[in-house]
Structures are given as C-alpha cells and as structure tokens.
Amino acid sequence: MTGAVLEYAGWGLFGAGAAEALVFRRAMIRVKSWPWNGADEPSASAYLIGFLISVVVGAGLAAAAATSHQISGPVGAVAIGIAAPRLIEELGRSAQLTSHDPANPSTLASNAEKTDAS
C-alpha cells in the first residue's frame, strides 16, 4: 500500500470512529449512565467489538475507494468511514438481489420477482 492509501484509510478510520462515538453518546444519554448498565443493552465487550468492526470496515472501504481513485481527499475518506455500515448493507442487499445459481435458471426469475416486489 502506498502512503496516500494508508492516509485515506486513517481518515476512514477516523470517520467511522466519530460516527460510532456519536452512537455511543446517544446511548449514554438514553440510559443516563454507561450504556451496558441499562436494561436490554449490549455488554461493554459487545460495544467494543462493534466499534472495532466499524472502524476496520471504514478504514478498509476508504482505502479501497482511494486505490480505485473514487475519492481524492480526506473529506471523502471521512465520509466513506461514516457511511461504511450503510454502504455494506446496500452492497449486500444488491448482491442478494442479483445473485443466482447458474445450474438453476429459475433462481434468476425468483430474484427478479423479489426486486419487483420491493
């Protein structure tokens, strides 16, 4: 990886971390304490693991976008980091709708019906 790609990954990590910090802050306000002390709230380790997953995905997506010349500055990398969870959800949803089994042509038709129903 080049230095510029690592820089963009860092900015993506920052964006994802900032977004997660705001989610954590809202949870603290809602519970009026550490979120894991609230009823029906995830444990502290679940919050930590979720945070780590988000920042790694944010950094990875920003690095990928930089490598493919989809972004050209830190603000774009921060935005990718912030949007990373939503981007992954949408890409996953799109992959589900367009995937089919080549050995079974009827799966293509059933996926098209799912798309039409949405």
Stockholm file with secondary structure:
# STOCKHOLM 1.0

chainA/1-118         MTGAVLEYAGWGLFGAGAAEALVFRRAMIRVKSWPWNGADEPSASAYLIGFLISVVVGAGLAAAAATSHQISGPVGAVAIGIAAPRLIEELGRSAQLTSHDPANPSTLASNAEKTDAS
#=GR chainA/1-118 SS CCHHHHHHHHHHHHHHHHHHHHHHHHHHHHHTSCGGGSTTCCCHHHHHHHHHHHHHHHHHHHHHHHHTTSCCSHHHHHHHHHHHHHHHHHHHHHHHHHCCCTTCTHHHHHHHHHHHHC
#=GC SS_cons         CCHHHHHHHHHHHHHHHHHHHHHHHHHHHHHTSCGGGSTTCCCHHHHHHHHHHHHHHHHHHHHHHHHTTSCCSHHHHHHHHHHHHHHHHHHHHHHHHHCCCTTCTHHHHHHHHHHHHC
//
